[in-house]
Amino acid sequence: MDGTNEVNNNAKHGDFKFFIGMLAGVVMAVAMFLAINLLVPGFLNGGHNMPRVQGGTVVEQKVNEVLHLLDTMYIGEIDRQQLLDYMFRGLVFGIGDPYTVYMTHEEFEVYRQSTDGSFAGIGVNVSVNMEDNSIEIIVPHEGSPAAEAGLLPRDKIVAVNGYAVNGDMLQQAITMIRGVPGTTVTLTILRGNETFDVSIVRANVEVPTVAHEMLPDGMGLIRISQFAQVTDEQFFLALSDLQQQDMRGLIIDLRNNPGGRLDTVLSITNALVPEGVIMYMETKSGPRQYHYAEDNEYLGLPLLILVNGNSASASEVLAGAVRDTGVGQLVGTTTFGKGVVQNIFMLSCGTGAVKVTIARYYTPSGVTIHDVGIEPHFVVEMDAVAIAGLDHAEDAQLQAAIEIMGGKIR
């Protein structure tokens, strides 16, 4: 979850490049200022002999030795910008926090577009399969290039344009998949035991983040796929439409929702819970930062929230507030357990950014859900990936919610 406004096996080629980046990144920790001001400018300008960092510390000596070895012994061409990017990536990776990452300028643009709700790509939601650290397709959006190419839920992306990828490289893989509309990207897909290539033409993709419908007996259903910049506006339009149809109870589906912008989820939650604390954050220093619901005219109808193991971050803010304030109940399986907040910091050189975990957040009752998740009131087991494409009759969790809601509005 991005606090300014956040959603997860090293492959052969990635391992080699990442090893170089980690090695250089770690030894750069103490000498970063000198490296940026003395090493980088000359390094980017090329030349046979890479510039040396001045000084006599062990760290400086190691930096010079590594650079000298690469310059004089490596038989291939050296992409200087890529080496620097992996150096910075490795430095940040050394923190050991999967949510604190260095992003190149291109990766930051992909991240920014994803939080805006539109981008040029193939139109799939992906996540990391925690069992084998693969990049797995959750759902290809209807009518998208991915859907037209025949990609399916549970397909695993094992390479992009011949470059092996895995869960540790999720953001890089997304960057490579997206690109200029009309250009082609080739994905290597693992489906069951079969591996095959699919070439897909990129297009401008407008991802609807909210869908809604009126179910029988006055039950409203709103699905939120992520909390992007446009999501709260879409949510309130959906809510208004359902209210005009005399909605008597609301089911909000947050399953497979990886999170998104904090300001967006706070706006939506404000309309669902009574006046009081929605959540609060604790940073490294300074007082707690409280976020409140300030609208006394909240929904005031029976409310159920559908969640599963892929409901993360901002989704858990909403679910936690609904649970702790007692205005609704949760149905499904335990949520992901991402209870930290990130901020984006642009680097002064203008060539990248660092997303840093800057706070841990707590539900209104003072509970941290990080690495724990939120246990629903009604546990209904179901394959998280199988949700995509199911009709209502096949969706066991939705059917359970409909039955529970029926008892509340009779």
TORLUM-964176 format. One record per residue (C-alpha): x, z, y. Coordinates in nm, 2 decimals, padded with zeros to 4 digits. Example, Ala and Ser with C-alpha at 12.3 -4.5 7.8 and 13.67 -1.06 7.14 Angstrom:
2
<<01.23 00.78 -00.45>>
<<01.37 00.71 -00.11>>
//
This chain:
410
<<00.00 00.00 00.00>>
<<00.14 -00.11 00.33>>
<<00.12 00.17 00.59>>
<<00.12 -00.07 00.88>>
<<-00.19 -00.22 00.78>>
<<00.02 -00.31 00.00>>
<<00.02 -00.55 -00.59>>
<<00.47 -00.47 -01.06>>
<<01.37 -00.74 -01.85>>
<<01.59 -00.91 -01.66>>
<<01.60 -01.28 -01.75>>
<<01.93 -01.46 -01.83>>
<<01.99 -01.63 -01.50>>
<<01.84 -01.35 -01.29>>
<<02.06 -01.10 -01.47>>
<<02.38 -01.28 -01.37>>
<<02.28 -01.31 -01.00>>
<<02.15 -00.96 -00.99>>
<<02.46 -00.82 -01.14>>
<<02.67 -00.98 -00.86>>
<<02.42 -00.85 -00.60>>
<<02.42 -00.49 -00.75>>
<<02.80 -00.48 -00.76>>
<<02.85 -00.60 -00.41>>
<<02.55 -00.40 -00.28>>
<<02.67 -00.06 -00.42>>
<<03.01 -00.09 -00.27>>
<<02.87 -00.20 00.06>>
<<02.68 00.13 00.11>>
<<02.94 00.31 00.31>>
<<03.08 00.00 00.49>>
<<02.75 -00.18 00.59>>
<<02.81 -00.17 00.96>>
<<03.16 -00.33 00.92>>
<<03.02 -00.58 00.66>>
<<02.74 -00.70 00.89>>
<<02.96 -00.73 01.20>>
<<03.29 -00.85 01.05>>
<<03.22 -01.00 00.71>>
<<02.88 -01.18 00.74>>
<<02.95 -01.41 01.03>>
<<03.26 -01.56 00.89>>
<<03.12 -01.57 00.54>>
<<02.83 -01.78 00.64>>
<<03.05 -02.01 00.83>>
<<03.22 -02.11 00.50>>
<<03.59 -02.18 00.46>>
<<03.81 -02.13 00.16>>
<<03.93 -01.78 00.24>>
<<03.65 -01.52 00.29>>
<<03.71 -01.28 00.58>>
<<03.83 -00.94 00.50>>
<<03.68 -00.60 00.60>>
<<03.95 -00.41 00.79>>
<<04.04 -00.06 00.69>>
<<04.19 00.13 00.40>>
<<03.90 00.31 00.23>>
<<03.83 00.26 -00.14>>
<<03.50 00.10 -00.06>>
<<03.65 -00.15 00.18>>
<<03.92 -00.23 -00.07>>
<<03.66 -00.29 -00.34>>
<<03.46 -00.52 -00.11>>
<<03.77 -00.72 -00.03>>
<<03.88 -00.74 -00.39>>
<<03.54 -00.86 -00.52>>
<<03.51 -01.12 -00.24>>
<<03.87 -01.24 -00.30>>
<<03.80 -01.27 -00.68>>
<<03.49 -01.48 -00.62>>
<<03.66 -01.70 -00.36>>
<<03.97 -01.77 -00.56>>
<<03.86 -01.76 -00.93>>
<<03.49 -01.86 -00.95>>
<<03.48 -02.22 -01.06>>
<<03.14 -02.31 -00.93>>
<<02.99 -02.36 -00.58>>
<<02.90 -02.04 -00.40>>
<<02.58 -02.02 -00.21>>
<<02.69 -01.78 00.06>>
<<02.34 -01.69 00.19>>
<<02.22 -01.63 -00.16>>
<<02.51 -01.40 -00.23>>
<<02.44 -01.20 00.08>>
<<02.07 -01.18 00.00>>
<<02.15 -01.04 -00.34>>
<<02.40 -00.80 -00.20>>
<<02.14 -00.65 00.03>>
<<01.88 -00.66 -00.25>>
<<02.11 -00.47 -00.47>>
<<02.19 -00.22 -00.20>>
<<01.82 -00.14 -00.16>>
<<01.75 -00.15 -00.54>>
<<02.00 00.13 -00.57>>
<<01.74 00.37 -00.43>>
<<01.56 00.35 -00.76>>
<<01.21 00.31 -00.61>>
<<01.02 00.00 -00.73>>
<<00.83 -00.02 -00.41>>
<<01.13 -00.01 -00.17>>
<<01.27 -00.36 -00.17>>
<<01.47 -00.60 00.04>>
<<01.29 -00.93 00.12>>
<<01.44 -01.25 00.25>>
<<01.27 -01.43 00.54>>
<<01.08 -01.65 00.29>>
<<00.97 -01.36 00.07>>
<<00.85 -01.17 00.37>>
<<00.64 -01.47 00.48>>
<<00.48 -01.48 00.13>>
<<00.41 -01.11 00.15>>
<<00.26 -01.14 00.50>>
<<00.03 -01.43 00.38>>
<<-00.09 -01.23 00.09>>
<<-00.21 -00.95 00.31>>
<<-00.37 -01.20 00.54>>
<<-00.58 -01.34 00.26>>
<<-00.47 -01.70 00.26>>
<<-00.16 -01.89 00.14>>
<<-00.03 -02.22 00.00>>
<<00.01 -02.19 -00.38>>
<<-00.18 -02.23 -00.70>>
<<-00.45 -01.96 -00.68>>
<<-00.38 -01.69 -00.94>>
<<-00.37 -01.31 -00.94>>
<<-00.07 -01.18 -01.13>>
<<00.06 -00.84 -01.23>>
<<00.34 -00.69 -01.44>>
<<00.26 -00.62 -01.80>>
<<00.42 -00.28 -01.84>>
<<00.46 -00.31 -02.22>>
<<00.71 -00.60 -02.21>>
<<00.79 -00.63 -01.83>>
<<00.65 -00.98 -01.81>>
<<00.45 -01.14 -01.53>>
<<00.10 -01.18 -01.65>>
<<-00.19 -01.38 -01.51>>
<<-00.50 -01.16 -01.45>>
<<-00.73 -01.43 -01.33>>
<<-00.70 -01.79 -01.20>>
<<-00.94 -01.83 -00.91>>
<<-01.23 -02.06 -00.97>>
<<-01.16 -02.41 -00.84>>
<<-00.79 -02.34 -00.77>>
<<-00.50 -02.56 -00.89>>
<<-00.42 -02.30 -01.15>>
<<-00.77 -02.31 -01.30>>
<<-00.78 -02.69 -01.29>>
<<-00.45 -02.69 -01.48>>
<<-00.60 -02.48 -01.75>>
<<-00.42 -02.15 -01.69>>
<<-00.60 -01.85 -01.85>>
<<-00.61 -01.47 -01.82>>
<<-00.33 -01.31 -02.02>>
<<-00.10 -01.62 -01.99>>
<<00.25 -01.50 -01.91>>
<<00.48 -01.68 -01.66>>
<<00.83 -01.68 -01.81>>
<<00.99 -01.93 -01.58>>
<<00.94 -02.11 -01.25>>
<<01.09 -02.45 -01.21>>
<<01.32 -02.37 -01.51>>
<<01.43 -02.03 -01.36>>
<<01.36 -01.74 -01.59>>
<<01.15 -01.46 -01.44>>
<<01.02 -01.12 -01.54>>
<<00.85 -00.82 -01.39>>
<<01.16 -00.70 -01.21>>
<<01.15 -01.03 -01.01>>
<<00.77 -01.03 -00.93>>
<<00.81 -01.09 -00.55>>
<<01.08 -01.36 -00.61>>
<<00.86 -01.54 -00.86>>
<<00.56 -01.54 -00.63>>
<<00.78 -01.68 -00.35>>
<<00.90 -01.96 -00.59>>
<<00.54 -02.04 -00.70>>
<<00.41 -02.07 -00.35>>
<<00.52 -02.35 -00.12>>
<<00.43 -02.66 00.08>>
<<00.08 -02.80 00.00>>
<<00.11 -03.12 -00.20>>
<<00.44 -03.03 -00.37>>
<<00.47 -02.95 -00.74>>
<<00.58 -02.63 -00.91>>
<<00.64 -02.62 -01.29>>
<<00.56 -02.30 -01.47>>
<<00.67 -02.21 -01.82>>
<<00.38 -02.03 -01.98>>
<<00.38 -01.81 -02.29>>
<<00.04 -01.80 -02.45>>
<<00.04 -01.60 -02.77>>
<<00.34 -01.73 -02.96>>
<<00.33 -02.08 -02.79>>
<<00.56 -02.17 -02.49>>
<<00.48 -02.47 -02.28>>
<<00.54 -02.62 -01.93>>
<<00.26 -02.68 -01.68>>
<<00.32 -02.88 -01.36>>
<<00.08 -02.78 -01.08>>
<<00.03 -02.93 -00.73>>
<<00.02 -02.66 -00.47>>
<<-00.27 -02.64 -00.22>>
<<-00.39 -02.42 00.06>>
<<-00.58 -02.14 -00.12>>
<<-00.84 -01.93 00.06>>
<<-00.89 -01.63 -00.17>>
<<-01.23 -01.46 -00.13>>
<<-01.16 -01.09 -00.15>>
<<-01.52 -00.98 -00.16>>
<<-01.81 -01.10 -00.38>>
<<-02.16 -00.95 -00.40>>
<<-02.49 -00.99 -00.57>>
<<-02.82 -00.80 -00.62>>
<<-02.88 -00.68 -00.97>>
<<-03.22 -00.58 -01.11>>
<<-03.40 -00.26 -00.99>>
<<-03.24 -00.27 -00.65>>
<<-02.88 -00.22 -00.76>>
<<-02.62 -00.38 -00.53>>
<<-02.28 -00.50 -00.67>>
<<-01.98 -00.56 -00.45>>
<<-01.65 -00.67 -00.60>>
<<-01.33 -00.62 -00.40>>
<<-01.03 -00.81 -00.54>>
<<-00.78 -00.68 -00.28>>
<<-00.77 -00.51 00.06>>
<<-00.65 -00.79 00.29>>
<<-00.68 -00.83 00.66>>
<<-01.02 -01.01 00.62>>
<<-01.16 -00.78 00.35>>
<<-01.34 -00.52 00.57>>
<<-01.53 -00.80 00.76>>
<<-01.63 -00.96 00.43>>
<<-01.73 -00.62 00.29>>
<<-01.96 -00.53 00.58>>
<<-02.13 -00.87 00.56>>
<<-02.19 -00.82 00.19>>
<<-02.32 -00.47 00.25>>
<<-02.56 -00.58 00.52>>
<<-02.70 -00.86 00.30>>
<<-02.76 -00.62 00.02>>
<<-02.93 -00.36 00.25>>
<<-03.16 -00.64 00.38>>
<<-03.27 -00.69 00.02>>
<<-03.37 -00.32 00.00>>
<<-03.07 -00.20 -00.21>>
<<-03.13 00.14 -00.36>>
<<-02.79 00.20 -00.51>>
<<-02.44 00.05 -00.48>>
<<-02.18 -00.03 -00.75>>
<<-01.83 -00.12 -00.61>>
<<-01.60 -00.29 -00.85>>
<<-01.23 -00.21 -00.78>>
<<-01.10 -00.31 -01.13>>
<<-00.78 -00.51 -01.12>>
<<-00.76 -00.45 -00.74>>
<<-00.38 -00.39 -00.67>>
<<-00.44 -00.24 -00.32>>
<<-00.35 -00.38 00.02>>
<<-00.37 -00.28 00.38>>
<<-00.43 00.09 00.46>>
<<-00.63 00.01 00.78>>
<<-00.87 -00.21 00.58>>
<<-00.94 00.05 00.31>>
<<-00.99 00.32 00.57>>
<<-01.24 00.11 00.76>>
<<-01.44 00.05 00.44>>
<<-01.42 00.41 00.32>>
<<-01.54 00.53 00.66>>
<<-01.88 00.37 00.59>>
<<-01.91 00.53 00.24>>
<<-01.82 00.89 00.29>>
<<-01.94 01.17 00.53>>
<<-01.74 01.28 00.82>>
<<-01.41 01.45 00.72>>
<<-01.07 01.38 00.57>>
<<-01.04 01.05 00.38>>
<<-00.67 01.11 00.30>>
<<-00.35 01.24 00.45>>
<<00.02 01.15 00.42>>
<<00.34 01.34 00.42>>
<<00.65 01.17 00.54>>
<<01.02 01.27 00.52>>
<<00.99 01.46 00.85>>
<<00.71 01.54 01.09>>
<<00.36 01.68 01.05>>
<<00.10 01.56 00.81>>
<<-00.08 01.24 00.92>>
<<-00.46 01.28 00.86>>
<<-00.71 01.00 00.84>>
<<-01.07 01.09 00.90>>
<<-01.41 00.94 00.84>>
<<-01.58 00.96 01.18>>
<<-01.91 00.79 01.12>>
<<-02.20 01.03 01.05>>
<<-02.42 00.74 00.94>>
<<-02.25 00.67 00.61>>
<<-02.41 00.48 00.32>>
<<-02.61 00.77 00.19>>
<<-02.72 00.59 -00.13>>
<<-02.62 00.65 -00.50>>
<<-02.27 00.52 -00.54>>
<<-02.06 00.42 -00.84>>
<<-01.70 00.29 -00.84>>
<<-01.57 00.08 -01.13>>
<<-01.19 00.14 -01.19>>
<<-00.93 00.07 -01.45>>
<<-00.55 00.09 -01.50>>
<<-00.50 -00.20 -01.25>>
<<-00.68 -00.03 -00.97>>
<<-00.39 00.08 -00.75>>
<<-00.28 00.20 -00.41>>
<<-00.55 00.13 -00.15>>
<<-00.81 00.12 -00.44>>
<<-00.72 00.47 -00.52>>
<<-00.76 00.58 -00.16>>
<<-01.12 00.47 -00.17>>
<<-01.18 00.60 -00.52>>
<<-01.02 00.94 -00.44>>
<<-01.22 00.99 -00.13>>
<<-01.55 00.90 -00.30>>
<<-01.47 01.14 -00.59>>
<<-01.35 01.43 -00.37>>
<<-01.63 01.41 -00.12>>
<<-01.89 01.40 -00.40>>
<<-02.08 01.10 -00.27>>
<<-02.03 00.90 -00.58>>
<<-01.88 00.88 -00.93>>
<<-01.62 00.67 -01.10>>
<<-01.67 00.46 -01.42>>
<<-01.40 00.30 -01.63>>
<<-01.05 00.41 -01.72>>
<<-00.78 00.60 -01.54>>
<<-00.64 00.42 -01.23>>
<<-00.28 00.30 -01.19>>
<<-00.13 00.60 -01.00>>
<<00.04 00.46 -00.69>>
<<00.02 00.74 -00.44>>
<<00.28 00.63 -00.20>>
<<00.28 00.42 00.12>>
<<00.52 00.16 00.24>>
<<00.61 00.03 00.59>>
<<00.78 -00.31 00.67>>
<<01.10 -00.29 00.88>>
<<01.23 -00.63 01.02>>
<<01.60 -00.65 01.03>>
<<01.75 -00.69 01.37>>
<<01.94 -01.01 01.26>>
<<01.60 -01.17 01.20>>
<<01.69 -01.29 00.85>>
<<01.49 -01.05 00.64>>
<<01.30 -00.73 00.61>>
<<01.30 -00.41 00.41>>
<<00.98 -00.26 00.27>>
<<01.04 00.12 00.25>>
<<00.83 00.39 00.09>>
<<00.78 00.62 00.38>>
<<00.51 00.86 00.27>>
<<00.32 01.02 -00.02>>
<<-00.05 01.03 00.02>>
<<-00.31 01.29 -00.09>>
<<-00.68 01.28 -00.15>>
<<-00.91 01.50 00.06>>
<<-00.88 01.79 -00.19>>
<<-00.50 01.78 -00.16>>
<<-00.42 01.60 -00.48>>
<<-00.14 01.35 -00.52>>
<<-00.22 01.08 -00.77>>
<<00.12 00.92 -00.79>>
<<00.23 00.84 -01.15>>
<<-00.09 01.02 -01.26>>
<<-00.39 00.81 -01.15>>
<<-00.75 00.92 -01.11>>
<<-00.96 01.00 -01.41>>
<<-01.31 00.86 -01.39>>
<<-01.62 01.08 -01.44>>
<<-01.74 00.84 -01.71>>
<<-01.46 00.70 -01.94>>
<<-01.55 00.35 -02.07>>
<<-01.26 00.17 -02.25>>
<<-01.22 -00.20 -02.20>>
<<-00.93 -00.45 -02.19>>
<<-00.84 -00.48 -01.82>>
<<-00.74 -00.85 -01.85>>
<<-01.06 -00.95 -02.04>>
<<-01.28 -00.86 -01.74>>
<<-01.21 -01.20 -01.58>>
<<-01.48 -01.46 -01.67>>
<<-01.71 -01.22 -01.86>>
<<-02.08 -01.23 -01.79>>
<<-02.26 -00.91 -01.72>>
<<-02.39 -00.86 -02.08>>
<<-02.03 -00.87 -02.22>>
<<-01.89 -00.63 -01.95>>
<<-01.91 -00.29 -02.12>>
<<-01.79 -00.10 -01.81>>
<<-02.04 -00.27 -01.58>>
<<-02.32 -00.22 -01.83>>
<<-02.23 00.15 -01.84>>
<<-02.24 00.17 -01.46>>
<<-02.58 -00.01 -01.45>>
<<-02.72 00.24 -01.70>>
<<-02.59 00.54 -01.51>>
<<-02.72 00.40 -01.18>>
<<-03.06 00.34 -01.34>>
<<-03.08 00.71 -01.40>>
<<-03.00 00.79 -01.03>>
<<-03.25 00.56 -00.86>>
<<-03.55 00.60 -01.09>>
//
